[in-house]
Amino acid sequence: MKVTITTLQMHRPSSHAPRALPDEVRLERTVAVAPEYARFLYGLVGGPWFWTDRLGWTREQWVEELEVPGTEFWVLYGEGGPWGYVHLHPLVAADGTHVEIRYFGLAERAIGRGLGGPLLEHGIAAAWSLAERTDVPPTTRVWVHTCTLDGPAALANYQARGLVVCGTEETDEDMPGEPLGSWVSTGGPASAVARPIG
């Protein structure tokens, strides 16, 4: 499968505050995230698309990823459990902290409710204010990768929040014929999970 990967970035925070989220949801900051929960969120949000690269990760790989100082998850909760999340992954550089929006998205039950834009706005604001809550230098860059394996609104959503395209790349990936779905991706029994990529 041909996959187009797009990198976007911003070098200064938005002058607009994030929009308020509706009363039926709440957004919670979570640190020291258990690897089991991080993997569950990844599968819950990514299952309807083609998020497969980390399904084959070991627990130790998840632990190493989550132990990076300053890592935060912002989890959106609605009726019945999590409705989406933003995973912030900082890298301290010579000019300050570069914060990657490592993963962002909504669970299927939350799609179409107008939550994607406001959740991303809150995630971006949290990336810019990361040094206020953690022991990392001030943020100088917020960036993200998205690709044609993500939801169809992903790229436009990032651009609408002020992230600017700074690079594209095309690759060939060995992917299943269709998305695995959240049930299989979160560990539910089914036929064999496709070979992970990346």
Contact map, one row per residue, 1 for C-alpha under 8 A:
111000000000000000000000000000000000000000000000000000000000000000000000000000000000000000000000000000000000000000000000000000000000000000000000000000000000000000000000000111100000000000000000000000
111100000000000000000000000000000000000000000000000000000000000000000000000000000000000000000000000000000000000000000000000000000000000000000000000000000000000000000000011110000000000000000000000000
111110000000000000000000000000000000000000000000000000000000000000000000000000000000000000000000000000000000000000000000000000000000000000000000001110000000000000000000011110000000000000000000000000
011111000000000000000000000000000000000000000000000000000000000000000000000000000000000000000000000000000000000000000000000000000000000000000000001100000000000000000001111000000000000000000000000000
001111100000000000000000000000000000000000000000000000000000000000000000000000000000000000000000000000000000000000000000000000000000000000000000111100000000000000000001111000000000000000000000000000
000111110000000000000000000000000000000000000000000000000000000000000000000000000000000000000000000000000000000000000000000000000000000000000000111000000000000000001111100000000000000000000000000000
000011111000000000000000000000000000000000000000000000000000000000000000000000000000000000000000000000000000000000000000000000000000000000000011110000000000000000001111000000000000000000000000000000
000001111100000000000000000000000000000000000000000000000000000000000000000000000000000000000000000000000000000000000000000000000000000000000011100000000000011000111110000000000000000000000000000000
000000111110000000000000000000000000000000000000000000000000000000000000000000000000000000000000000000000000000000000000000000000000000000001111000000000000000000111100000000000000000000000000000000
000000011111100000000000000000000000000000000000000000000000000000000000000000000000000000000000000000000000000000000000000000000000000000001110000000000000000001110000000000000000000000000000000000
000000001111100000000000000000000000000000000000000000000000000000000000000000000000000000000000000000000000000000000000000000000000000000011100000000000000000000000000000000000000000000000000000000
000000000111110000000000000000000000000000000000000000000000000000000000000000000000000000000000000000000000000000000000000000000000000000011000000000000000000000000000000000000000000000000000000000
000000000111111000000000000000000000000000000000000000000000000000000000000000000000000000000000000000000000000000000000000110010000000000000000000000000000000000000000000000000000000000000000000000
000000000001111110000000000000000000000000000000000000000000000000000000000000000000000000000000000000000000000000000000000010000000000000000000000000000000000001000000000000000000000000000000000000
000000000000111110000000000000000000000000000000000000000000000000000000000000000000000000000000000000000000000000000000000000000000000000000000000000000000000000000000000000000000000000000000000000
000000000000011111000000000000000000000000000000000000000000000000000000000000000000000000000000000000000000000000000000000000000000000000000000000000000000000000000000000000000000000000000000000000
000000000000011111100000000000000000000000000000000000000000000000000000000000000000000000000000000000000000000000000000100010000000000000000000000000000000000000000000000000000000000000000000000000
000000000000000111110000000000000000000000000000000000000000000000000000000000000000000000000000000000000000000000000100110010000000000000000000000000000000000000000000000000000000000000000000000000
000000000000000011111000000000000000000000000000000000000000000000000000000000000000000000000000000000000000000000000100110000000000000000000000000000000000000000000000000000000000000000000000000000
000000000000000001111100000000000000000000000000000000000000000000000000000000000000000000000000000000000000000000000100000000000000000000000000000000000000000000000000000000000000000000000000000000
000000000000000000111110110000000000000000000000000000000000000000000000000000000000000000000000000000000000000000100110000000000000000000000000000000000000000000000000000000000000000000000000000000
000000000000000000011111100000000000000000000000000000000000000000000000000000000000000000000000000000000000000000000000000000000000000000000000000000000000000000000000000000000000000000000000000000
000000000000000000001111110000000000000000000000000000000000000000000000000000000000000000000000000000000000000000000000000000000000000000000000000000000000000000000000000000000000000000000000000000
000000000000000000000111110000000000000000000000000000000000000000000000000001100000000000000000000000000000000000000000000000000000000000000000000000000000000000000000000000000000000000000000000000
000000000000000000001111111000000000000000000000000000000000000000000000000111100000000000000000000000000000000000000000000000000000000000000000000000000000000000000000000000000000000000000000000000
000000000000000000001011111100000000000000000000000000000000000000000000000111000000000000000000000000000000000000000000000000000000000000000000000000000000000000000000000000000000000000000000000000
000000000000000000000000111110000000000000000000000000000000000000000000011110000000000000000000000000000000000000000000000000000000000000000000000000000000000000000000000000000000000000000000000000
000000000000000000000000011111000000000000000000000000000000000000000000011110000000000000000000000000000000000000000000000000000000000000000000000000000000000000000000000000000000000000000000000000
000000000000000000000000001111100000000000000000000000000000000000000001111000000000000000000000000000000000000000000000000000000000000000000000000000000000000000000000000000000000000000000000000000
000000000000000000000000000111111000000000000000000000000000000000000001111000000000000000000000000000000000000000000000000000000000000000000000000000000000000000000000000000000000000000000000000000
000000000000000000000000000011111000000000000000000000000000000000000011100000000000000000000000000000000000000000000000000000000000000000000000000000000000000000000000000000000000000000000000000000
000000000000000000000000000001111100000000000000000000000000000001100011000000000000000000000000000000000000000000000000000000000000000000000000000000000000000000000000000000000000000000000000000000
000000000000000000000000000001111110110000000000000000000000000001000000100000000000000000000000000000000000000000000000000000000000000000000000000000000000000000000000000000000000000000000000000000
000000000000000000000000000000011111110000000000000000000000001000000000000000000000000000000000000000000000000000000000000000000000000000000000000000000000000000000000000000000000000000000000000000
000000000000000000000000000000001111111000000000000000000010011001000000000000000000000000000000000000000000000000000000000000000000000000000000000000000000000000000000000000000000000000000000000000
000000000000000000000000000000000111111100000000000000000010000000000000000000000000000000000000000000000000000000000000000000000000000000000000000000000000000000000000000000000000000000000000000000
000000000000000000000000000000001111111110000000000000000000000000000000000000000000000000000000000000000000000000000000000000000000000000000000000000000000000000000000000000000000000000000000000000
000000000000000000000000000000001111111111000000000000000000010000000000000000000000000000000000000000000000000000000000000000000000000000000000000000000000000000000000000000000000000000000000000000
000000000000000000000000000000000011111111100000000000100000010000000000000000000000000000000000000000000000000000000000000000000000000000000000000000000000000000000000000000000000000001000000000000
000000000000000000000000000000000001111111110000000000000000000000000000000000000000000000000000000000000000000000000000000000000000000000000000000000000000000000000000000000000000000011100000000000
000000000000000000000000000000000000111111111000000000000000000000000000000000000101100000000000000000000000000000000000000000000000000000000000000000000000000000000000000000000000000001000000000000
000000000000000000000000000000000000011111111110001000000000000000000000000000000000000000000000000000100000000000000000000000000000000000000000000000000000000000000000000000000000000001000000000000
000000000000000000000000000000000000001111111110001000100000000000000000000000000000000000000000000000000000000000000000000000000000000000000000000000000000000000000000000000000000011111000000000000
000000000000000000000000000000000000000111111110000000000000000000000000000000000000000000000000000000000010000000000000000000000000000000000000000000000000000000000000000000000000011011000000000000
000000000000000000000000000000000000000011111111000000000000000000000000000000000001000000000000000000001111000000000000000000000000000000000000000000000000000000000000000000000000010000000000000000
000000000000000000000000000000000000000001111111111100000000000000000000000000000000000000000000000000001000000000000000000000000000000000000000000001000000000000000000000000000000110010000000000000
000000000000000000000000000000000000000001111111111100000000000000000000000000000000000000000000000000000000000000000000000000000000000000000000000000000000000000000000000000000011111111000000000000
000000000000000000000000000000000000000000001111110000000000000000000000000000000000000000000000000000000001000000000000000000000000000000000000000000000000000000000000000000000011110000000000000000
000000000000000000000000000000000000000000000111111000000000000000000000000000000000000000000000000000000000000000000000000000000000000000000000000011100000000000000000000000000011100000000000000000
000000000000000000000000000000000000000000000111111100000000000000000000000000000000000000000000000000000000000000000000000000000000000000000000000011000000000000000000000000100111000000000000000000
000000000000000000000000000000000000000001100110111111000000000000000000000000000000000000000000000000000000000000000000000000000000000000000000000011000000000000000000000000000000000000000000000000
000000000000000000000000000000000000000000000110011111110000000000000000000000000000000000000000000000000000000000000000000000000000000000000000000000000000000000000000000000000000000010000000011110
000000000000000000000000000000000000000000000000001111110000000000000000000000000000000000000000000000000000000000000000000000000000000000000000000000000000000000000000000000000000000000000000000111
000000000000000000000000000000000000000000000000001111111000000000000000000000000000000000000000000000000000000000000000000000000000000000000000000000000000000000000000000000000000000000000000000110
000000000000000000000000000000000000001000100000000111111000000000000000000000000000000000000000000000000000000000000000000000000000000000000000000000000000000000000000000000000000000010000000000100
000000000000000000000000000000000000000000000000000111111100000000000000000000000000000000000000000000000000000000000000000000000000000000000000000000000000000000000000000000000000000000000000001100
000000000000000000000000000000000000000000000000000001111111110000000000000000000000000000000000000000000000000000000000000000000000000000000000000000000000000000000000000000000000000000000000000000
000000000000000000000000000000000000000000000000000000011111110000000000000000000000000000000000000000000000000000000000000000000000000000000000000000000000000000000000000000000000000000000000000000
000000000000000000000000000000000011000000000000000000001111111000000000000000000000000000000000000000000000000000000000000000000000000000000000000000000000000000000000000000000000000000000000000000
000000000000000000000000000000000000000000000000000000001111111100000000000000000000000000000000000000000000000000000000000000000000000000000000000000000000000000000000000000000000000000000000000000
000000000000000000000000000000000000000000000000000000001111111110000000000000000000000000000000000000000000000000000000000000000000000000000000000000000000000000000000000000000000000000000000000000
000000000000000000000000000000000010011000000000000000001111111111000000000000000000000000000000000000000000000000000000000000000000000000000000000000000000000000000000000000000000000000000000000000
000000000000000000000000000000000110000000000000000000000011111111100000000000000000000000000000000000000000000000000000000000000000000000000000000000000000000000000000000000000000000000000000000000
000000000000000000000000000000000000000000000000000000000001111111110000000000000000000000000000000000000000000000000000000000000000000000000000000000000000000000000000000000000000000000000000000000
000000000000000000000000000000000000000000000000000000000000111111110000000000000000000000000000000000000000000000000000000000000000000000000000000000000000000000000000000000000000000000000000000000
000000000000000000000000000000011010000000000000000000000000011111110010000000000000000000000000000000000000000000000000000000000000000000000000000000000000000000000000000000000000000000000000000000
000000000000000000000000000000010000000000000000000000000000001111111010000000000000000000000000000000000000000000000000000000000000000000000000000000000000000000000000000000000000000000000000000000
000000000000000000000000000000000000000000000000000000000000000111111110000000000000000011000000000000000000000000000000000000000000000000000000000000000000000000000000000000000000000000000000000000
000000000000000000000000000000000000000000000000000000000000000000111110000000000000000001000000000000000000000000000000000000000000011100000000000000000000000000000000000000000000000000000000000000
000000000000000000000000000000000000000000000000000000000000000000011111000000000000000011000000000000000000000000000000000000000100011100000000000000000000000000000000000000000000000000000000000000
000000000000000000000000000000110000000000000000000000000000000001111111100000000000001111000000000000000000000000000000000000000000000000000000000000000000000000000000000000000000000000000000000000
000000000000000000000000000011110000000000000000000000000000000000000111110000000000001110000000000000000000000000000000000000000000000000000000000000000000000000000000000000000000000000000000000000
000000000000000000000000000011101000000000000000000000000000000000000011111000000000111100000000000000000000000000000000000000000000000000000000000000000000000000000000000000000000000000000000000000
000000000000000000000000001111000000000000000000000000000000000000000001111100000000111000000000000000000000000000000000001000000000000000000000000000000000000000000000000000000000000000000000000000
000000000000000000000000001111000000000000000000000000000000000000000000111110000111110000000000000000000000000000000000000000000000000000000000000000000000000000000000000000000000000000000000000000
000000000000000000000000111100000000000000000000000000000000000000000000011111000111100000000000000000000000000000000010000000000000000000000000000000000000000000000000000000000000000000000000000000
000000000000000000000000111100000000000000000000000000000000000000000000001111111111000000000000000000000000000000000000000000000000000000000000000000000000000000000000000000000000000000000000000000
000000000000000000000001110000000000000000000000000000000000000000000000000111111110000000000000000000000000000000000000000000000000000000000000000000000000000000000000000000000000000000000000000000
000000000000000000000001100000000000000000000000000000000000000000000000000011111000000000000000000000000000000000000000000000000000000000000000000000000000000000000000000000000000000000000000000000
000000000000000000000000000000000000000000000000000000000000000000000000000011111100000000000000000000000000000000000000000000000000000000000000000000000000000000000000000000000000000000000000000000
000000000000000000000000000000000000000000000000000000000000000000000000000011111110000000000000000000000000000000000000000000000000000000000000000000000000000000000000000000000000000000000000000000
000000000000000000000000000000000000000010000000000000000000000000000000001111011111100000000000000000000010000000000000000000000000000000000000000000000000000000000000000000000000000000000000000000
000000000000000000000000000000000000000000000000000000000000000000000000001111001111100000000000000000000111110000000000000000000000000000000000000000000000000000000000000000000000000000000000000000
000000000000000000000000000000000000000010001000000000000000000000000000001110000111110000000000000000011110010000000000000000000000000000000000000000000000000000000000000000000000000000000000000000
000000000000000000000000000000000000000010000000000000000000000000000000111100000111111000000000000000111100000000000010000000000000000000000000000000000000000000000000000000000000000000000000000000
000000000000000000000000000000000000000000000000000000000000000000000000111000000001111100000000000011111000000000000011001000000000000000000000000000000000000000000000000000000000000000000000000000
000000000000000000000000000000000000000000000000000000000000000000000011110000000000111110000000000011110000000000000000000000000000000000000000000000000000000000000000000000000000000000000000000000
000000000000000000000000000000000000000000000000000000000000000000000011100000000000011111000000001111100000000000000000001000100000000000000000000000000000000000000000000000000000000000000000000000
000000000000000000000000000000000000000000000000000000000000000000010111000000000000001111100000001111000000000000000000000000000000000000000000000000000000000000000000000000000000000000000000000000
000000000000000000000000000000000000000000000000000000000000000000011110000000000000000111110000111100000000000000000000000000000000000000000000000000000000000000000000000000000000000000000000000000
000000000000000000000000000000000000000000000000000000000000000000000000000000000000000011111000111100000000000000000000000000000000000000000000000000000000000000000000000000000000000000000000000000
000000000000000000000000000000000000000000000000000000000000000000000000000000000000000001111101110000000000000000000000000000000000000110000000000000000000000000000000000000000000000000000000000000
000000000000000000000000000000000000000000000000000000000000000000000000000000000000000000111111110000000000000000000000000000000000000000000000000000000000000000000000000000000000000000000000000000
000000000000000000000000000000000000000000000000000000000000000000000000000000000000000000011111000000000000000000000000000000000000000000000000000000000000000000000000000000000000000000000000000000
000000000000000000000000000000000000000000000000000000000000000000000000000000000000000000001111100000000000000000000000000000000000000000010000000000000000000000000000000000000000000000000000000000
000000000000000000000000000000000000000000000000000000000000000000000000000000000000000000011111110000000000000000000000000000000000000011110000000000000000000000000000000000000000000000000000000000
000000000000000000000000000000000000000000000000000000000000000000000000000000000000000001111011111000000000000000000000000000000000000111111000000000000000000000000000000000000000000000000000000000
000000000000000000000000000000000000000000000000000000000000000000000000000000000000000001111001111100000000000000000000000000000000000000111110000000000000000000000000000000000000000000000000000000
000000000000000000000000000000000000000000000000000000000000000000000000000000000000000111100000111110000000000000000000000000110000000000101110000000000000000000000000000000000000000000000000000000
000000000000000000000000000000000000000000000000000000000000000000000000000000000000000111100000011111000000000000000000000000000000000000000111000000000000000000000000000000000000000000000000000000
000000000000000000000000000000000000000000000000000000000000000000000000000000000000011110000000001111110000000000000000001100100000000000000111100000000000000000000000000000000000000000000000000000
000000000000000000000000000000000000000000000000000000000000000000000000000000000000011110000000000111110000000000000000000000000000000000000001100000000000000000000000000000000000000000000000000000
000000000000000000000000000000000000000001000000000000000000000000000000000000000000111100000000000011111000000000000000000000000000000000000000000000000000000000000000000000000000000000000000000000
000000000000000000000000000000000000000000000000000000000000000000000000000000000001111000000000000011111100000000000001000000000000000000000000000000000000000000000000000000000000000000000000000000
000000000000000000000000000000000000000000001100000000000000000000000000000000000001110000000000000000111110000000010000000000000000000000000000000000000000000000000000000000000000000000000000000000
000000000000000000000000000000000000000000001000000000000000000000000000000000000011100000000000000000011111111000010000000000000000000000000000000000000000000000000000000000000000000000000000000000
000000000000000000000000000000000000000000011000000000000000000000000000000000000111000000000000000000001111111000000000000000000000000000000000000000000000000000000000000000000000000000000000000000
000000000000000000000000000000000000000000001001000000000000000000000000000000000010000000000000000000000111111000000000000000000000000000000000000000000000000000000000000000000000000000000000000000
000000000000000000000000000000000000000000000000000000000000000000000000000000000010000000000000000000000111111000000000000000000000000000000000000000000000000000000000000000000000000000000000000000
000000000000000000000000000000000000000000000000000000000000000000000000000000000011000000000000000000000111111110100000000000000000000000000000000000000000000000000000000000000000000000000000000000
000000000000000000000000000000000000000000000000000000000000000000000000000000000000000000000000000000000111111111110000000000000000000000000000000000000000000000000000000000000000000000000000000000
000000000000000000000000000000000000000000000000000000000000000000000000000000000000000000000000000000000000011111100000000000000000000000000000000000000000000000000000000000000000000000000000000000
000000000000000000000000000000000000000000000000000000000000000000000000000000000000000000000000000000000000011111100000000000000000000000000000000000000000000000000000000000000000000000000000000000
000000000000000000000000000000000000000000000000000000000000000000000000000000000000000000000000000000000000001111111100000000000000000000000000000000000000000000000000000000000000000000000000000000
000000000000000000001000000000000000000000000000000000000000000000000000000000000000000000000000000000000000011111111110000000000000000000000000000000000000000000000000000000000000000000000000000000
000000000000000000000000000000000000000000000000000000000000000000000000000000000000000000000000000000001100001001111111000000000000000000000000000000000000100000000000000000000000000000000000000000
000000000000000000000000000000000000000000000000000000000000000000000000000000000000000000000000000000000000000001111111100000000000000000000000000000000000100010000000000000000000000000000000000000
000000000000000001111000000000000000000000000000000000000000000000000000000000000000000000000000000000000000000001111111110000000000000000000000000000000000000000000000000000000000000000000000000000
000000000000000000001000000000000000000000000000000000000000000000000000000100000000110000000000000000000000000000111111111000000000000000000000000000000000000000000000000000000000000000000000000000
000000000000000000000000000000000000000000000000000000000000000000000000000000000000010000000000000000010000000000011111111100000000000000000000000000000000010010000000000000000000000000000000000000
000000000000000011100000000000000000000000000000000000000000000000000000000000000000000000000000000000000000000000001111111110000000000000000000000000000000000010000000000000000000000000000000000000
000000000000000001100000000000000000000000000000000000000000000000000000000000000000000000000000000000000000000000000111111111000000000000000000000000000000000000000000000000000000000000000000000000
000000000000000000000000000000000000000000000000000000000000000000000000010000000000010100000000000010000000000000000011111111100000000000000000000000000000000000000000000000000000000000000000000000
000000000000100000000000000000000000000000000000000000000000000000000000000000000000000000000000000010000000000000000001111111110000000000000100000000000000000000000000000000000000000000000000000000
000000000000110011000000000000000000000000000000000000000000000000000000000000000000000000000000000000000000000000000000111111111000000000000000000000000000000000000000000000000000000000000000000000
000000000000000000000000000000000000000000000000000000000000000000000000000000000000000000000000000000000000000000000000011111111100000000000000000000000000000000000000000000000000000000000000000000
000000000000000000000000000000000000000000000000000000000000000000000000000000000000000100000000001010000000000000000000001111111100000000100100000000000000000000000000000000000000000000000000000000
000000000000100000000000000000000000000000000000000000000000000000000000000000000000000000000000001000000000000000000000000111111110000001110100000000000000000000000000000000000000000000000000000000
000000000000000000000000000000000000000000000000000000000000000000000000000000000000000000000000000000000000000000000000000011111111100001100000000000000000000000000000000000000000000000000000000000
000000000000000000000000000000000000000000000000000000000000000000000100000000000000000000000000000000000000000000000000000001111111110101100000000000000000000000000000000000000000000000000000000000
000000000000000000000000000000000000000000000000000000000000000000000000000000000000000000000000000000000000000000000000000000011111111111100000000000000000000000000000000000000000000000000000000000
000000000000000000000000000000000000000000000000000000000000000000000000000000000000000000000000000000000000000000000000000000001111110000000000000000000000000000000000000000000000000000000000000000
000000000000000000000000000000000000000000000000000000000000000000000000000000000000000000000000000000000000000000000000000000001111111000000000000000000000000000000000000000000000000000000000000000
000000000000000000000000000000000000000000000000000000000000000000001100000000000000000000000000000000000000000000000000000000000111111100000000000000000000000000000000000000000000000000000000000000
000000000000000000000000000000000000000000000000000000000000000000001100000000000000000000000000000000000000000000000000000000000010111110000000000000000000000000000000000000000000000000000000000000
000000000000000000000000000000000000000000000000000000000000000000001100000000000000000000010000100000000000000000000000000000000110011111000000000000000000000000000000000000000000000000000000000000
000000000000000000000000000000000000000000000000000000000000000000000000000000000000000000010001100000000000000000000000000000000010001111100000000000000000000000000000000000000000000000000000000000
000000000000000000000000000000000000000000000000000000000000000000000000000000000000000000000001100000000000000000000000000000011110000111110000000000000000000000000000000000000000000000000000000000
000000000000000000000000000000000000000000000000000000000000000000000000000000000000000000000001111000000000000000000000000000111110000011111100000000000000000000000000000000000000000000000000000000
000000000011000000000000000000000000000000000000000000000000000000000000000000000000000000000011110000000000000000000000000000010000000001111100000000000000000000000000000000000000000000000000000000
000000001111000000000000000000000000000000000000000000000000000000000000000000000000000000000000111000000000000000000000000000000000000000111110000000000000000000000000000000000000000000000000000000
000000001110000000000000000000000000000000000000000000000000000000000000000000000000000000000000011110000000000000000000000100110000000000111111000000000000000000000000000000000000000000000000000000
000000111100000000000000000000000000000000000000000000000000000000000000000000000000000000000000011110000000000000000000000000000000000000001111100000000000000000100000000000000000000000000000000000
000000111000000000000000000000000000000000000000000000000000000000000000000000000000000000000000000111000000000000000000000000000000000000000111110000000000000000000000000000000000000000000000000000
000011110000000000000000000000000000000000000000000000000000000000000000000000000000000000000000000011000000000000000000000000000000000000000011111000000000000000000000000000000000000000000000000000
000011100000000000000000000000000000000000000000000000000000000000000000000000000000000000000000000000000000000000000000000000000000000000000001111101000110000000000000000000000000000000000000000000
001111000000000000000000000000000000000000000000000000000000000000000000000000000000000000000000000000000000000000000000000000000000000000000000111111000010000000000000000000000000000000000000000000
001110000000000000000000000000000000000000000000000000000000000000000000000000000000000000000000000000000000000000000000000000000000000000000000011111110000000000000000000000000000000000000000000000
001000000000000000000000000000000000000000000000111000000000000000000000000000000000000000000000000000000000000000000000000000000000000000000000001111100000000000000000000000000000000000000000000000
000000000000000000000000000000000000000000000100111000000000000000000000000000000000000000000000000000000000000000000000000000000000000000000000011111110100000000000000000000000000000000000000000000
000000000000000000000000000000000000000000000000100000000000000000000000000000000000000000000000000000000000000000000000000000000000000000000000000111111100000000000000000000000000000000000000000000
000000000000000000000000000000000000000000000000000000000000000000000000000000000000000000000000000000000000000000000000000000000000000000000000000101111110000000000000000000000000000000000000000000
000000000000000000000000000000000000000000000000000000000000000000000000000000000000000000000000000000000000000000000000000000000000000000000000000000111111100000000000000000000000000000000000000000
000000000000000000000000000000000000000000000000000000000000000000000000000000000000000000000000000000000000000000000000000000000000000000000000010001111111110000000000000000000000000000000000000000
000000000000000000000000000000000000000000000000000000000000000000000000000000000000000000000000000000000000000000000000000000000000000000000000011000011111111000000000000000000000000000000000000000
000000000000000000000000000000000000000000000000000000000000000000000000000000000000000000000000000000000000000000000000000000000000000000000000000000001111111100000000000000000000000000000000000000
000000000000000000000000000000000000000000000000000000000000000000000000000000000000000000000000000000000000000000011000000000000000000000000000000000001111111110000000000000000000000000000000000000
000000010000000000000000000000000000000000000000000000000000000000000000000000000000000000000000000000000000000000000001000000000000000000000000000000000111111111100000000000000000000000000000000000
000000010000000000000000000000000000000000000000000000000000000000000000000000000000000000000000000000000000000000000000000000000000000000000000000000000011111111111000000000000000000000000000000000
000000000000000000000000000000000000000000000000000000000000000000000000000000000000000000000000000000000000000000000000000000000000000000000000000000000001111111100000000000000000000000000000000000
000000000000000000000000000000000000000000000000000000000000000000000000000000000000000000000000000000000000000000001001100000000000000000000000000000000000111111100000000000000000000000000000000000
000000000100010000000000000000000000000000000000000000000000000000000000000000000000000000000000000000000000000000000000000000000000000000000000000000000000011111110000000000000000000000000000000000
000000011100000000000000000000000000000000000000000000000000000000000000000000000000000000000000000000000000000000000000000000000000000000000010000000000000011111111000000000000000000000000000000000
000000011100000000000000000000000000000000000000000000000000000000000000000000000000000000000000000000000000000000000000000000000000000000000000000000000000001001111100000000000000000000000000000000
000001111000000000000000000000000000000000000000000000000000000000000000000000000000000000000000000000000000000000000000000000000000000000000000000000000000001000111111000000000000000000000000000000
000001111000000000000000000000000000000000000000000000000000000000000000000000000000000000000000000000000000000000000000000000000000000000000000000000000000000000011111000000000000000000000000000000
000001110000000000000000000000000000000000000000000000000000000000000000000000000000000000000000000000000000000000000000000000000000000000000000000000000000000000001111100000000000000000000000000000
000111100000000000000000000000000000000000000000000000000000000000000000000000000000000000000000000000000000000000000000000000000000000000000000000000000000000000001111110000000000000000000000000000
000111000000000000000000000000000000000000000000000000000000000000000000000000000000000000000000000000000000000000000000000000000000000000000000000000000000000000000011111000000000000000000000000000
011110000000000000000000000000000000000000000000000000000000000000000000000000000000000000000000000000000000000000000000000000000000000000000000000000000000000000000001111100000000000000000000000000
011110000000000000000000000000000000000000000000000000000000000000000000000000000000000000000000000000000000000000000000000000000000000000000000000000000000000000000000111110000000000000000000000000
111000000000000000000000000000000000000000000000000000000000000000000000000000000000000000000000000000000000000000000000000000000000000000000000000000000000000000000000011111000000000000000000000000
111000000000000000000000000000000000000000000000000000000000000000000000000000000000000000000000000000000000000000000000000000000000000000000000000000000000000000000000001111100000000000000000000010
100000000000000000000000000000000000000000000000000000000000000000000000000000000000000000000000000000000000000000000000000000000000000000000000000000000000000000000000000111110000000000000000001010
100000000000000000000000000000000000000000000000010000000000000000000000000000000000000000000000000000000000000000000000000000000000000000000000000000000000000000000000000011111000000000000000011010
000000000000000000000000000000000000000000000000000000000000000000000000000000000000000000000000000000000000000000000000000000000000000000000000000000000000000000000000000001111111000000000000010000
000000000000000000000000000000000000000000000000000000000000000000000000000000000000000000000000000000000000000000000000000000000000000000000000000000000000000000000000000000111110000000000000000000
000000000000000000000000000000000000000000000000010000000000000000000000000000000000000000000000000000000000000000000000000000000000000000000000000000000000000000000000000000011111000000000000000000
000000000000000000000000000000000000000000000011110000000000000000000000000000000000000000000000000000000000000000000000000000000000000000000000000000000000000000000000000000011111100000000000000000
000000000000000000000000000000000000000000000011110000000000000000000000000000000000000000000000000000000000000000000000000000000000000000000000000000000000000000000000000000010111111110000000100000
000000000000000000000000000000000000000000000111100000000000000000000000000000000000000000000000000000000000000000000000000000000000000000000000000000000000000000000000000000000011111110000000000000
000000000000000000000000000000000000000000111111000000000000000000000000000000000000000000000000000000000000000000000000000000000000000000000000000000000000000000000000000000000001111111000000000000
000000000000000000000000000000000000000000110010000000000000000000000000000000000000000000000000000000000000000000000000000000000000000000000000000000000000000000000000000000000001111111111000000000
000000000000000000000000000000000000000000100010000000000000000000000000000000000000000000000000000000000000000000000000000000000000000000000000000000000000000000000000000000000001111111111100100000
000000000000000000000000000000000000000100110110000100100000000000000000000000000000000000000000000000000000000000000000000000000000000000000000000000000000000000000000000000000001111111110000100000
000000000000000000000000000000000000001111110010000000000000000000000000000000000000000000000000000000000000000000000000000000000000000000000000000000000000000000000000000000000000011111110000000000
000000000000000000000000000000000000000100000000000000000000000000000000000000000000000000000000000000000000000000000000000000000000000000000000000000000000000000000000000000000000001111111000000000
000000000000000000000000000000000000000000000000000000000000000000000000000000000000000000000000000000000000000000000000000000000000000000000000000000000000000000000000000000000000001111111100000000
000000000000000000000000000000000000000000000000000000000000000000000000000000000000000000000000000000000000000000000000000000000000000000000000000000000000000000000000000000000000001100111110000000
000000000000000000000000000000000000000000000000000000000000000000000000000000000000000000000000000000000000000000000000000000000000000000000000000000000000000000000000000000000000000100011111100000
000000000000000000000000000000000000000000000000000000000000000000000000000000000000000000000000000000000000000000000000000000000000000000000000000000000000000000000000000000000000000000001111100000
000000000000000000000000000000000000000000000000000000000000000000000000000000000000000000000000000000000000000000000000000000000000000000000000000000000000000000000000000000000000000000000111110000
000000000000000000000000000000000000000000000000000000000000000000000000000000000000000000000000000000000000000000000000000000000000000000000000000000000000000000000000000000000001000110000111111000
000000000000000000000000000000000000000000000000000100000000000000000000000000000000000000000000000000000000000000000000000000000000000000000000000000000000000000000000000000110000000000000001111100
000000000000000000000000000000000000000000000000000100010000000000000000000000000000000000000000000000000000000000000000000000000000000000000000000000000000000000000000000001100000000000000000111110
000000000000000000000000000000000000000000000000000111110000000000000000000000000000000000000000000000000000000000000000000000000000000000000000000000000000000000000000000000000000000000000000011111
000000000000000000000000000000000000000000000000000111000000000000000000000000000000000000000000000000000000000000000000000000000000000000000000000000000000000000000000000011100000000000000000001111
000000000000000000000000000000000000000000000000000010000000000000000000000000000000000000000000000000000000000000000000000000000000000000000000000000000000000000000000000000000000000000000000000111
